[in-house]
Structure formats: structure tokens, C-alpha cells
């Protein structure tokens, strides 16, 4: 699909129905929108992990307080082998 001429854009724009954009303008705005979506997804994912970690720590507190502390402090994956024993 070819770009519209200046005359075509002005003529169609006067109809007032919609704003017209070139493909380049559209691509630029689309890229900005994608960046915003990715940024928001990262923030929401981090918040979700934080909430999940706190819930897991609350559950673990009943059985092993040291493990609950490890869950709250750790910033990566925790395996059961890495968790401290209740004796610690």
C-alpha cells in the first residue's frame, strides 16, 4: 500500500471523522505503545511475585519461621534444599 499524497491527506482530514497518519508515524506510536505495555507488564509481574512471596512466607511461618525469613529475604528461586531447618 502506498502512502497518500499531501492533497489526499488534507482532503480526507477535513472530513473530521478521523486523524490520518503516515505509516512511519503509526509505526512510531505503535512502538511507544509496545514499550509502555512491556514496562507495565514488568511492574505488575514484580508486584505479583512480591505478593506471592509474602503469602508463601506467611504459610511457612507456621511450620518453619527460619524458612519464612529466608523466603522474605531471598530475591531468586528457592528450593526446598536451600531452606534452613527449623533447628537453625
C-alpha positions as CSV (number, residue, x, y, z in Angstrom):
1,X,0.0,0.0,0.0
2,X,1.4,3.4,-1.0
3,X,1.4,6.5,1.1
4,X,-1.3,9.1,0.5
5,X,-0.3,12.3,-1.2
6,X,-0.5,15.5,0.8
7,X,-3.6,16.5,-1.1
8,X,-5.3,13.2,-0.2
9,X,-4.4,13.5,3.5
10,X,-5.7,17.1,3.7
11,X,-8.9,16.3,1.8
12,X,-9.7,13.3,4.0
13,X,-8.6,15.0,7.2
14,X,-11.1,17.8,6.5
15,X,-13.9,15.4,6.8
16,X,-13.2,15.4,10.5
17,X,-14.0,11.8,11.0
18,X,-10.5,10.6,11.8
19,X,-7.0,11.8,12.1
20,X,-4.8,10.3,9.4
21,X,-1.2,9.2,10.0
22,X,1.6,8.1,7.7
23,X,2.9,4.5,8.1
24,X,6.0,5.9,9.7
25,X,4.0,7.9,12.3
26,X,1.8,4.9,13.0
27,X,4.9,2.6,13.5
28,X,6.5,5.1,15.9
29,X,3.4,5.4,18.0
30,X,2.9,1.6,18.0
31,X,6.5,1.1,19.2
32,X,5.9,3.6,22.0
33,X,2.7,1.7,23.0
34,X,4.5,-1.6,23.0
35,X,7.2,-0.2,25.2
36,X,4.6,1.0,27.7
37,X,2.9,-2.4,27.7
38,X,6.2,-4.1,28.4
39,X,7.1,-1.7,31.2
40,X,3.7,-2.2,32.8
41,X,4.0,-6.0,32.5
42,X,7.3,-5.9,34.3
43,X,6.0,-3.8,37.1
44,X,2.9,-6.0,37.5
45,X,4.9,-9.2,37.4
46,X,7.3,-7.9,40.1
47,X,4.3,-6.9,42.3
48,X,2.8,-10.3,41.8
49,X,6.0,-12.1,42.7
50,X,6.3,-10.0,45.8
51,X,2.7,-10.7,46.9
52,X,3.2,-14.4,46.3
53,X,6.4,-14.5,48.2
54,X,4.8,-12.8,51.2
55,X,1.9,-15.3,51.1
56,X,4.3,-18.2,51.0
57,X,6.3,-16.8,53.9
58,X,3.1,-16.4,55.9
59,X,2.3,-20.1,55.3
60,X,5.9,-21.2,56.0
61,X,5.9,-19.2,59.3
62,X,3.5,-21.7,60.8
63,X,5.9,-24.6,60.1
64,X,9.4,-23.1,60.0
65,X,10.0,-19.5,61.0
66,X,13.6,-19.5,59.6
67,X,12.3,-20.6,56.2
68,X,9.8,-17.8,56.3
69,X,12.6,-15.3,56.8
70,X,14.6,-16.9,54.0
71,X,11.6,-16.6,51.7
72,X,11.2,-12.9,52.5
73,X,14.9,-12.0,52.1
74,X,15.6,-14.1,49.0
75,X,15.5,-12.5,45.6
76,X,15.6,-15.5,43.4
77,X,14.3,-19.1,43.2
78,X,14.3,-21.0,46.5
79,X,14.4,-24.8,46.5
80,X,13.5,-26.9,49.5
81,X,17.1,-27.9,49.8
82,X,18.2,-24.3,50.3
83,X,15.7,-23.6,53.1
84,X,17.1,-23.6,56.6
85,X,15.9,-26.2,59.0
86,X,13.8,-25.3,62.0
87,X,16.8,-26.1,64.2
88,X,18.8,-23.1,62.8
